Every structure is written in C-alpha cells, then in structure tokens.
Amino acid sequence: MGKLKGLIEKTESNIINGFYGKSGDKFLTLREFCEQNDVSYMTAVRLYEQLKKKDLIFLYGNNYYILNGIHDGKSELYKAIKHKNSKKIRIGLSIRDISNQFFMALSKEIAQLLKNSNIELIILTSNNDTKYEKKILMDFLHLGCYGVFSFVGYNERDLYNFYSRYPLPFVLIGRKVEDIKTDFISTDNYESGLQVAKYLVNCGYQKFGYIGLKNLNERNDLRFLGYREGLKMLNQDITPKLYLRINIEDNLHSIHNALVREKSPIGMFCYHDLLAVKLLNFCSYNNIHVPKSVGIIGYDDLPITVAVNPSITTFS
C-alpha cells in the first residue's frame, strides 16, 4: 500500500508539472504505465482510478487523456472528438439553475439562435451545486462537445481551479473571473450602473437605494460601483438604510421603515429583474405606490418585467 501511495504521488506531481504533456494530450495506456514503472496491471488500474477521482486524467473512448492546464485546440483529445463527431458540432451550455427565469430565457435564446445551424446544443444544469458542475463539465467531454459556454458561480475557488485544468475550449458568460484565463461574454455592467443613476435622477427621484446579491461583494459588483459613481457625479448618493444585499429567497423587512417613512420619492436599482419583481411585490403588499413613491429599475430584460403590474423598467 505504501508503494502504491508513493507511486500515485509521484505520478500526480509529474502530471501537474507537465512531464506527460499538456491538457488534452494522451496519457499512457495501462500497459505502457506497467512497463515504465514495473508494476502489475491491477496496480496500474487502481492507480488510474485514483487519478480519475482527482480529475487528473479521464477516459474518452479507449484512451486516457491528461486533464491539466488550459486547453489546446490542436490536442489529441480535440482531434479525437472532431473525428468522432465529424457530421455534427456539439456545444455544451452549463447553467446554474434552469428554474431561474434569466437562465431559462437565455437558454431559449441560444437554442433558437443555433436552431438551423450545424451545431447541436446540449444544456445541463448544476442546480448551484459545485460538485455537480464539475460532473457536468466531464459529461460534456464524454458527450464529445467541441467546447463549452458556462455560467460560473462566485467565490468558488475549487471550481476555478478545475476550470483552469479543463481540456476543452470554454467561454464564461456573465462575467470575467480573474483566476480563469479564457474568453468571456458580459454586458458593460459599470456603464449600465452609470446610466441607471442618470435615469433615476432625471425622473425626479431624490433618495436612492440599491438591492444587490449577498454572495457578490461590493468591489466585484460593477453595476453597483457604476450606479454609485453615477449618483456622485450628479451630487447624489445611496441612502445607507436603502442599501442591502440579499439572497433571492430573503425578505425585505430591513428596508421597510425606510421605504414607508421617507417623504421624498425613492429610486431603487436592483441587481437583476427577479429582485426588482420581489421589491415590487413588497411595495404592493405594504401599500407603497410604484412608481410615484418608489421607482424600481431592474436588470437583464426578462419577460416577467412586462408581465407584472405596473411593468418594471429594466436595463440589459
């Protein structure tokens, strides 16, 4: 057992240090590993299982491939996938919550965009489970996807490390993550925040608030930073009692008194449309007039913003 443990540690180190090649390159066959390390076939099988559990190698078809480092479009893995799926290009889309209206709407848009193309879109959801998101990424590999679009969560170091070793091309949707060196697609959140501030001030609101996400801190929330800066440029600022960060399931009781007692009209910017709808429902329940007493601005342009009464102004 001690010999196996030492061999596993040595092999892990060699993979991480690039001794066997880069991500997507073929790894040694079991027989080759046995010959190079003078071990039995069963020992090699047990060792490979440990390497697979640690996401350092994986099996695609009849070959093992290295899972370490940023993808290479010329890798042996990529060639194998292209050969196997020469008639249809498969692209994976990893989303965090299919019941979320934003993810649902975006998934439909992407699917519609690719409807008449030679691209087959495979959509899988992790339900905000980091471990399951890793499994999804591996499923995309085994399904022969050419690449992946992914919504990555916030402050998930272990997941970021996994992405940094993923052997397929991938693009992040929604935001850039400094620790992940890849392309990303995002709106200009900071500029949008500036525009929201200007809009609310021009509408005549005199007090201003913001509802953000609890798991997104201020320095990473570009919508908030742009909004606050935009207000300051217009000699305004966010009222502390009208500023909070919540999860979508949390209540809004902490700003109840500020909304009810404030005599001046209040402009509220919400990080996304679902929070804006939550605020609208809260105001309706507490007999707070929208938009006369409280103006609500959402973000993402979800269909629900025109389905509620009154409809919600939204940026995207």
C-alpha positions in Angstrom: 0.0 0.0 0.0 2.9 2.4 0.8 4.5 1.7 -2.6 1.2 2.5 -4.4 0.7 5.7 -2.4 4.2 6.8 -3.3 3.7 6.0 -6.9 0.4 7.9 -7.0 2.0 11.0 -5.5 4.9 10.8 -8.0 2.5 10.4 -11.0 0.3 13.2 -9.7 3.3 15.5 -9.5 4.5 14.5 -13.0 1.1 15.3 -14.5 0.8 18.6 -12.8 4.3 19.6 -13.8 3.7 18.7 -17.4 6.0 15.7 -17.6 3.4 13.7 -19.6 2.2 16.6 -21.7 -0.4 19.3 -21.6 -4.1 19.1 -21.1 -5.9 17.1 -23.8 -2.8 15.0 -24.7 -3.0 11.2 -24.5 -1.8 9.7 -21.2 0.0 6.4 -21.0 -2.0 3.3 -21.6 -2.2 0.9 -18.7 0.2 -1.5 -20.3 2.7 1.4 -21.0 2.5 2.5 -17.4 3.1 -1.0 -16.2 6.2 -1.4 -18.3 7.6 2.0 -17.4 7.1 1.6 -13.6 7.5 -2.1 -13.2 4.1 -2.7 -11.6 1.3 -5.2 -12.1 -1.7 -4.5 -14.3 -4.1 -4.4 -11.3 -1.8 -1.9 -9.5 -2.0 0.4 -12.6 -5.8 0.0 -12.7 -6.1 1.1 -9.0 -3.7 4.0 -9.6 -5.6 5.2 -12.7 -8.8 5.1 -10.7 -7.2 7.4 -8.1 -6.0 9.8 -10.8 -9.5 9.9 -12.3 -11.1 10.7 -8.9 -8.7 13.6 -8.6 -9.6 14.9 -12.1 -6.0 14.5 -13.4 -6.9 12.0 -16.2 -10.1 10.9 -17.8 -11.2 8.2 -20.2 -12.6 9.2 -23.6 -13.3 6.3 -26.0 -10.5 3.8 -25.5 -7.8 6.3 -24.4 -6.9 8.2 -21.3 -6.2 11.9 -21.6 -4.5 14.4 -19.4 -6.6 16.9 -17.5 -4.2 19.6 -16.5 -3.8 23.1 -17.9 -5.6 25.3 -20.4 -7.0 23.5 -23.5 -5.1 23.3 -26.7 -7.2 23.2 -29.9 -4.6 21.1 -31.5 -4.5 18.4 -28.8 -5.0 14.7 -29.4 -8.3 14.9 -27.5 -9.7 17.6 -29.7 -8.7 15.6 -32.8 -10.4 12.5 -31.4 -13.6 14.5 -30.7 -13.7 16.0 -34.1 -13.1 12.6 -35.8 -15.9 11.0 -33.8 -18.4 13.8 -34.4 -17.5 14.9 -37.9 -21.1 15.5 -39.0 -22.4 17.5 -36.1 -20.7 20.1 -33.9 -21.7 19.7 -30.2 -21.5 22.6 -27.8 -22.2 22.4 -24.1 -24.1 25.0 -22.1 -23.7 24.8 -18.4 -26.2 26.8 -16.4 -26.7 27.1 -12.7 -30.5 27.0 -12.3 -32.9 26.1 -15.1 -35.9 27.3 -12.9 -34.3 30.8 -12.8 -36.0 33.0 -15.4 -32.8 34.6 -16.5 -31.1 31.3 -17.3 -34.3 30.0 -18.9 -34.7 33.0 -21.2 -31.0 33.0 -22.2 -31.0 29.2 -22.9 -34.0 29.6 -25.2 -32.3 32.5 -27.0 -29.1 30.5 -27.6 -31.1 27.4 -28.7 -33.2 29.5 -31.1 -30.0 31.1 -32.5 -28.5 27.7 -33.3 -31.7 26.1 -34.4 -30.9 26.0 -38.2 -27.2 25.6 -37.8 -24.9 22.6 -37.8 -24.5 22.9 -34.1 -26.1 20.7 -31.5 -26.6 22.5 -28.2 -26.5 20.3 -25.0 -27.9 22.1 -21.9 -27.1 20.8 -18.5 -27.8 22.4 -15.1 -25.9 22.1 -11.9 -28.6 23.5 -9.6 -26.0 25.6 -7.9 -24.0 22.5 -6.8 -20.3 23.0 -7.4 -19.5 19.2 -7.3 -22.3 18.6 -9.8 -21.0 21.4 -12.0 -17.7 19.5 -12.3 -19.6 16.4 -13.3 -21.4 18.3 -16.0 -18.1 19.6 -17.4 -16.9 16.0 -17.5 -20.1 14.9 -19.1 -19.6 17.4 -21.9 -16.2 15.7 -22.5 -17.7 12.3 -22.8 -20.5 13.5 -25.0 -17.9 14.8 -27.5 -18.5 18.5 -27.2 -16.2 20.8 -29.1 -16.4 23.5 -26.4 -18.5 24.8 -23.5 -20.3 28.0 -22.6 -20.6 28.3 -18.8 -22.1 30.5 -16.1 -19.6 30.2 -13.3 -20.5 31.0 -9.7 -19.0 33.5 -7.3 -16.1 32.8 -4.9 -15.8 29.1 -5.7 -12.0 28.6 -5.5 -12.1 24.8 -6.0 -14.3 25.2 -9.1 -12.0 27.9 -10.5 -9.0 25.5 -10.1 -11.0 22.8 -12.0 -11.7 25.2 -14.9 -8.0 26.1 -15.1 -7.3 22.4 -15.9 -10.3 21.8 -18.3 -9.0 20.5 -21.6 -11.8 21.9 -23.9 -12.2 25.5 -25.1 -14.8 27.3 -22.9 -16.3 30.7 -22.6 -17.6 32.2 -19.4 -21.0 34.0 -19.7 -22.0 36.9 -17.4 -18.6 38.0 -16.0 -14.9 37.7 -16.1 -13.1 35.7 -13.4 -9.5 36.9 -12.9 -8.3 33.4 -11.9 -9.6 31.8 -15.1 -7.7 32.7 -18.3 -10.3 32.4 -21.0 -12.7 34.5 -23.1 -15.9 35.8 -21.5 -19.2 37.4 -22.6 -20.6 40.2 -20.5 -22.5 43.4 -20.6 -20.8 46.6 -19.6 -22.1 46.5 -16.0 -20.3 49.6 -14.9 -21.6 51.7 -17.7 -25.1 50.4 -17.1 -24.9 51.5 -13.5 -24.0 55.0 -14.6 -27.0 55.1 -17.0 -29.4 53.9 -14.3 -28.2 56.6 -11.9 -28.7 59.3 -14.6 -32.2 57.9 -15.5 -33.4 57.9 -11.9 -32.2 61.4 -11.2 -33.8 62.7 -14.4 -37.1 61.0 -13.3 -37.1 63.3 -10.3 -36.3 60.8 -7.5 -34.5 62.4 -4.6 -33.4 59.4 -2.5 -31.6 56.4 -3.9 -31.2 52.8 -2.9 -29.7 49.5 -4.2 -30.5 45.8 -3.7 -27.7 43.5 -4.6 -26.7 39.9 -4.2 -25.4 38.7 -0.8 -22.7 36.5 -2.4 -21.3 39.3 -4.6 -19.3 41.8 -2.6 -19.1 45.5 -3.4 -15.8 45.5 -5.1 -16.9 42.9 -7.6 -20.3 44.3 -8.2 -19.7 46.6 -11.2 -23.4 47.5 -11.6 -23.3 48.9 -8.0 -20.0 50.7 -8.5 -21.2 52.3 -11.7 -24.5 53.3 -10.1 -22.9 54.8 -7.0 -20.3 56.7 -9.1 -23.1 57.9 -11.4 -25.0 59.3 -8.4 -22.0 61.0 -7.1 -21.3 62.7 -10.4 -24.8 64.1 -10.1 -24.3 65.2 -6.5 -26.4 62.4 -5.1 -25.6 59.2 -3.1 -27.1 56.0 -1.9 -29.0 56.2 1.4 -27.5 53.7 3.7 -30.9 52.5 5.0 -31.9 51.8 1.5 -28.9 49.6 0.6 -28.9 45.8 1.2 -27.6 42.6 -0.2 -29.8 39.5 -0.1 -30.4 36.1 -1.5 -33.5 35.8 -3.7 -35.4 33.9 -1.0 -34.7 36.5 1.7 -37.2 39.1 2.8 -37.0 42.9 2.5 -38.1 43.8 6.1 -34.8 45.6 6.8 -35.8 48.5 4.4 -39.5 48.5 5.2 -39.3 51.5 7.6 -37.0 53.5 5.3 -39.4 53.0 2.3 -42.5 53.8 4.4 -41.3 56.8 6.3 -39.3 58.5 3.6 -41.3 61.5 2.3 -39.1 62.1 -0.8 -39.6 59.9 -3.9 -37.1 57.0 -3.9 -35.3 55.5 -6.8 -34.3 51.8 -6.3 -31.9 49.9 -8.6 -31.9 46.1 -8.3 -29.1 43.9 -9.4 -31.4 41.8 -11.5 -35.1 41.7 -12.6 -36.1 39.0 -10.1 -35.0 41.2 -7.2 -36.9 44.1 -8.9 -40.1 41.9 -9.0 -39.6 41.0 -5.4 -39.4 44.7 -4.4 -42.5 45.5 -6.5 -44.4 42.8 -4.7 -43.2 44.0 -1.3 -44.3 47.6 -2.2 -47.7 46.4 -3.3 -48.2 44.4 -0.1 -47.3 47.4 2.0 -49.3 49.9 0.0 -46.3 51.8 -1.2 -47.1 53.4 -4.6 -44.9 52.4 -7.6 -43.6 54.4 -9.4 -44.8 57.6 -7.6 -43.3 56.9 -4.2 -40.7 54.3 -5.3 -39.3 53.9 -8.7 -37.8 50.4 -9.5 -35.2 49.6 -12.0 -34.2 46.0 -12.8 -31.5 44.4 -15.0 -31.5 41.6 -17.6 -34.7 42.5 -19.6 -36.5 39.3 -18.5 -40.1 38.7 -19.8 -41.5 38.9 -16.3 -40.8 42.7 -16.2 -43.7 43.3 -18.6 -46.0 40.7 -17.1 -46.3 42.4 -13.7 -48.4 45.5 -13.0 -47.0 48.1 -13.1 -44.3 46.9 -15.5 -40.7 47.3 -14.5 -38.1 49.4 -16.3 -35.1 47.2 -16.9 -31.7 47.6 -18.4 -29.7 45.0 -20.2 
